[in-house]
Amino acid sequence: MSKKTIFTGSAPAIVTPMNPDNSINYEALSQLAEEQIAKGTSALVVCGTTGEASTLTDAEQIDFIKYAVERTAGRIPVIAGTGSNDTSHMIELSKAAEKVGADALLLMTPYYNKTSQRGLVAHFTKVADAVKIPILLYNIPGRTCVKIEIDTFKKLSEHPNIVGVKEAGGDINYLSQIIEACPSFDVYSGDDAMTVPAMSVGAKGVVSVMANVAPDVMSGICKLCLDNDFAAAGKLHIKYIKLCLDLLSLDVNPVPVKAALNLMGKQVGGCRMPLYEMDGEALAKLKKSLENSGIL
């Protein structure tokens, strides 16, 4: 079964810029989107983990998706995060995102109440039947405590609307098994540090945190991989690996990446609580990492 690929290359899991009063800063979003497009980004992923979707209201989430669609104006796809641990709620959000022009959806596994593998098939199938735009699954067991098993991927890959997965389990062997088991699926790394190894075994690209601060770097790494120049891609990967890891380890995502953007003068504001600002020592380490990478 042939399915249309949504994108190849690097797609930032874009942050949600905030004003001092914690309202969404659409002017800053516009500036971020323009820079991403200018520096070779292949798609925008909005309202995901890095976009703080868990603390956005439904109205804010749909307004953000609508604005991103209007701002990009068809130049690159907009992939909207509309996942939920409530199937009915996920269907409502997904339909609304489709209505405002999202090109595709990113749907994480249910969290807290969790479900069985049979439940996952039913959960994602219900949404896929309710919309006409393509769906990427989002496997991130470290956050949701639910792992999509290989047989479940195989079943879900049979649905014409379910076209791939953002695989963020951190296991190259598991990612390889998905590619082997689901030839009709497009697999994307959900972990910046796994981009080169993942693309070396057939992944189409990455949904990236680091692309928020270095879109040209991540786009460049992916282009080299797509051109089968893994030696050059590996060298670029090694050059930026410390920054890549710091952006995800110095605090809870997206606290460090927002701090990095603010240090770069992007004025994206802080995170909504319960996420909290970085302390001085961690911030100093992040600034040093940005300087060593030549970004500051």
Secondary structure, 3 states (H helix, E strand, C coil): CCCCCCCCEEEEECCCCECCCCCECHHHHHHHHHHHHHCCCCCEEECCCCCCHHHCCHHHHHHHHHHHHHHHCCCCCEEEECCCCCHHHHHHHHHHHHHCCCCEEEEECCCCCCCCHHHHHHHHHHHHHHCCCCEEEEECHHHHCCCCCHHHHHHHCCCCCEEEEEECCCCHHHHHHHHHHCCCCEEEECCHHHHHHHHHCCCCEEEECHHHCCHHHHHHHHHHHHCCCHHHHHHHHHHHHHHHHHHHHCCCCCHHHHHHHHHCCCCCCCCCCCCCCCCHHHHHHHHHHHHHCCCC
